[in-house]
Amino acid sequence: MTAEMFTEKITSRDNPLVRQLRLLCDSRAERYEQKAFVTEGIKLCSEAAAAGIVKILLATETAVGKYSDEIAAIAAVCDRKIIVSESIAAKISDVKSPQGVFCLCDMLDNRNFADKINYIDPKGKYILLCSLQDPGNIGTIIRCCDAFGVTAVVLTRDCPDIYSPKLLRSTMGSLFHLPVIIGGERERVIQNFTDAGIKLYAAALSENSIPLGKVCFEKGSAVVIGNEGKGLPQTIIEMCDETVKIEMYGRAESLNAASAASILTYRLMEER
């Protein structure tokens, strides 16, 4: 594909579409108001195109020359194709060295939990993230769940937005491969899973915690992972069926949330 095949060109940094994209990158409220978000980089844009959610493709002439085949595939499934200058790419971008490829996308329609339980498969296996703070951790956990075949990832409402640029990048496209559901308040989400007959395992250190190696996760199980610094609140732990811990034999006091989630997820999916 060549730049001449693009139907539009934007040269002004003050163009309304450029301002819209920058606002969507910066504002969670704006993303949910418009029900849209921005992907950046050839991999994320290609994954979004494969998911069928791309509305507008923007690319620099340099990017079109470098990623010709990939951009042609994205262009084939979107409504508008726009060439932008390097200066505009720098304004839209959230990274220091942009690849010069952006897509305006519709939000994924299966991400609204809306306090409905009918989505949940009673025989599925889930990771529930309660009150995490770091977008990079969440993105890494989503990649891990994608790799190991988790049924879905559920986030409580107070977690970072899955459509934020940093979180999107850290998923490396896995956001488009499995359901990642925005839940409600912590207690409500836990109760919804309990009502569906899902057995809940709180990842926490306590006197009653079962070593992970001794747990057999049957179908219809969910592991609940808490905040990076504070872990799970006692109220949530008490709502779960069991408490599990990762056995550690070295001198490190703890693992970060993403590392712990990777181990827990692998163990969760061993029994299928």
C-alpha positions in Angstrom: 0.0 0.0 0.0 1.2 3.5 -0.8 0.4 6.9 0.7 -1.4 7.8 -2.6 -4.1 5.2 -1.8 -5.2 7.2 1.3 -8.3 9.3 0.7 -7.6 12.1 3.1 -4.7 14.1 4.5 -4.3 16.2 7.6 -1.5 18.8 7.9 -2.7 21.0 10.8 -2.1 20.1 14.5 -5.3 22.0 15.3 -7.5 19.8 13.2 -10.6 18.7 15.2 -9.9 15.0 14.7 -6.4 15.4 16.0 -7.7 17.2 19.1 -10.3 14.5 19.5 -7.7 11.7 19.4 -5.5 13.5 21.9 -8.4 14.0 24.2 -9.4 10.4 24.0 -5.8 9.4 24.9 -5.8 11.7 28.0 -9.3 11.3 29.4 -11.1 8.3 30.7 -14.4 10.2 30.9 -14.1 11.3 27.3 -13.5 7.7 26.2 -16.7 6.5 27.9 -18.6 9.6 26.7 -17.7 8.9 23.1 -17.6 5.1 23.5 -14.3 5.2 21.6 -10.5 4.9 22.2 -7.2 5.2 20.4 -4.8 2.4 19.6 -1.2 3.3 18.6 1.5 1.2 16.9 1.3 -1.3 14.2 0.7 -4.3 16.5 -2.2 -2.9 18.5 -3.8 -1.3 15.4 -3.6 -4.6 13.6 -5.1 -6.5 16.5 -7.9 -3.9 16.7 -8.5 -4.3 13.0 -8.8 -8.1 13.4 -11.3 -7.5 16.2 -13.4 -5.5 13.7 -13.6 -2.3 15.8 -11.5 0.2 13.8 -13.3 3.3 12.4 -10.4 5.5 11.2 -6.8 4.8 10.3 -4.2 7.5 10.5 -0.6 6.9 9.4 2.5 8.9 8.4 4.0 8.4 4.9 7.0 6.8 6.6 4.8 4.3 8.4 3.0 3.4 5.2 6.3 2.7 3.6 7.6 0.7 6.5 4.5 -1.3 7.3 2.9 -1.5 3.9 1.3 -4.9 4.2 0.0 -4.5 7.7 -1.4 -1.1 7.0 -3.2 -2.4 3.9 -4.9 -5.0 6.0 -6.0 -2.4 8.5 -7.2 0.0 5.7 -9.3 -2.8 4.2 -11.6 -2.9 7.3 -12.0 0.8 8.3 -14.2 3.7 7.1 -11.5 6.4 6.7 -7.8 6.3 5.8 -5.9 9.5 6.6 -2.2 10.5 6.0 -0.8 12.7 8.8 2.5 14.5 9.2 5.2 13.5 11.6 4.4 16.5 13.7 0.8 15.4 14.1 1.8 11.9 14.9 4.0 13.3 17.7 1.1 15.3 19.1 -1.3 12.3 19.1 1.3 9.8 20.4 1.7 8.7 24.0 5.3 7.5 23.5 8.7 9.2 22.8 9.3 7.5 19.5 6.0 6.9 17.7 5.7 4.4 14.9 3.2 6.8 13.2 0.2 4.5 13.1 -3.0 5.2 15.0 -6.6 3.9 14.9 -9.8 5.4 16.3 -11.8 2.4 17.6 -15.2 1.6 19.0 -15.2 0.2 22.5 -15.5 -3.5 22.7 -19.2 -4.3 23.2 -18.6 -7.2 25.6 -16.8 -5.3 28.2 -19.8 -3.9 30.1 -20.5 -6.0 33.1 -23.5 -4.0 34.1 -24.0 -6.1 37.3 -25.4 -8.9 35.1 -24.5 -12.5 36.0 -25.7 -14.2 32.8 -22.4 -13.7 31.0 -20.5 -15.9 33.4 -20.1 -19.5 32.5 -20.5 -21.6 35.7 -17.8 -24.0 34.4 -15.3 -21.3 33.5 -12.1 -20.2 35.2 -11.6 -16.5 36.0 -9.2 -14.0 37.4 -10.7 -11.2 39.4 -8.7 -8.0 39.9 -9.8 -6.0 42.9 -8.6 -2.4 43.3 -5.3 -2.7 41.4 -3.5 0.6 40.7 -0.8 0.0 38.1 -2.0 -0.1 34.5 1.2 -2.0 33.5 0.5 -4.7 36.0 -3.1 -5.1 34.7 -1.9 -5.3 31.1 0.7 -8.0 32.0 -1.9 -10.0 33.8 -4.3 -9.8 30.8 -1.5 -11.1 28.6 -0.9 -13.9 31.0 -4.5 -14.8 31.1 -4.7 -14.8 27.3 -1.6 -17.1 27.2 -3.0 -19.6 29.6 -6.6 -19.6 28.3 -8.6 -18.1 31.1 -12.3 -17.7 30.5 -12.3 -14.0 31.3 -10.7 -11.3 33.4 -12.9 -9.2 35.6 -11.8 -5.8 37.0 -13.6 -4.0 39.8 -14.7 -0.5 38.9 -11.9 1.2 40.8 -9.1 -0.4 38.7 -7.4 1.7 35.9 -9.2 2.0 32.6 -8.5 -0.9 30.2 -8.5 1.6 27.3 -5.8 3.9 28.7 -2.7 4.1 26.4 -0.3 2.6 29.0 -2.6 -0.4 29.8 -3.3 -1.0 26.1 0.4 -1.2 25.3 1.1 -3.5 28.1 -1.5 -6.0 26.9 0.3 -6.4 23.6 -3.0 -7.0 21.9 -4.3 -9.6 24.4 -7.2 -7.2 25.3 -8.7 -8.2 21.9 -8.3 -11.9 22.4 -10.4 -12.6 25.6 -13.2 -11.0 27.5 -12.0 -8.3 29.9 -15.0 -7.2 31.9 -15.5 -4.0 33.8 -17.3 -4.9 37.0 -19.0 -2.8 39.7 -18.0 -2.4 43.3 -15.8 -5.1 44.8 -18.4 -6.7 47.1 -21.0 -6.7 44.3 -18.7 -8.5 41.8 -17.7 -11.1 44.4 -21.4 -11.7 45.2 -22.3 -12.1 41.6 -19.7 -14.8 41.2 -20.9 -16.5 44.3 -24.5 -16.4 43.1 -23.4 -18.1 39.9 -21.9 -21.0 41.8 -18.2 -20.0 41.1 -15.8 -21.0 43.9 -13.7 -18.1 44.9 -10.1 -18.3 46.0 -8.6 -15.2 47.7 -4.9 -14.8 47.1 -3.8 -13.7 50.5 -1.4 -14.5 53.4 -3.3 -15.7 56.5 -3.2 -18.5 59.0 -5.8 -20.4 57.0 -4.1 -19.9 53.6 -3.7 -23.1 51.6 -0.4 -23.5 49.8 -1.0 -23.2 46.1 0.6 -26.5 45.3 -2.1 -28.3 47.3 -5.1 -26.6 45.7 -7.0 -28.3 42.9 -8.9 -25.7 40.9 -12.0 -27.4 39.4 -14.2 -26.0 36.7 -16.1 -23.1 38.0 -13.3 -21.4 39.9 -12.0 -17.8 40.2 -8.8 -16.4 41.8 -9.2 -13.0 43.4 -6.1 -10.8 43.4 -5.9 -7.6 45.4 -4.1 -4.2 45.4 -0.4 -4.1 44.9 0.3 -2.5 48.2 -2.5 -3.4 50.5 -3.7 -6.7 49.0 -7.3 -7.8 49.5 -9.4 -6.2 52.2 -10.6 -8.6 55.0 -14.2 -8.1 53.9 -13.4 -9.5 50.5 -11.3 -12.4 51.9 -14.2 -13.4 54.1 -16.6 -13.5 51.2 -14.4 -16.0 49.4 -14.5 -19.8 49.8 -10.8 -20.4 50.3 -7.6 -18.4 50.8 -4.5 -19.5 48.9 -0.8 -18.5 49.1 2.2 -18.9 46.9 4.9 -20.8 48.7 8.3 -19.0 48.6 11.6 -20.7 49.6 14.0 -17.8 49.0 14.6 -14.6 50.9 12.3 -12.2 49.0 9.5 -11.1 51.1 6.9 -10.9 48.4 6.1 -10.9 44.6 4.6 -8.0 42.7 1.0 -8.4 41.6 1.8 -9.3 38.0 4.3 -12.0 39.0 2.0 -13.5 41.5 -0.9 -13.4 39.1 1.2 -15.3 36.5 1.9 -18.1 38.9 -1.7 -18.2 40.1 -3.1 -18.2 36.6 -0.9 -21.0 35.4 -1.9 -23.1 38.4 -5.6 -22.2 37.9 -5.5 -23.5 34.4 -3.5 -26.7 35.0 -6.7 -28.6 35.8 -9.0 -28.4 32.8 
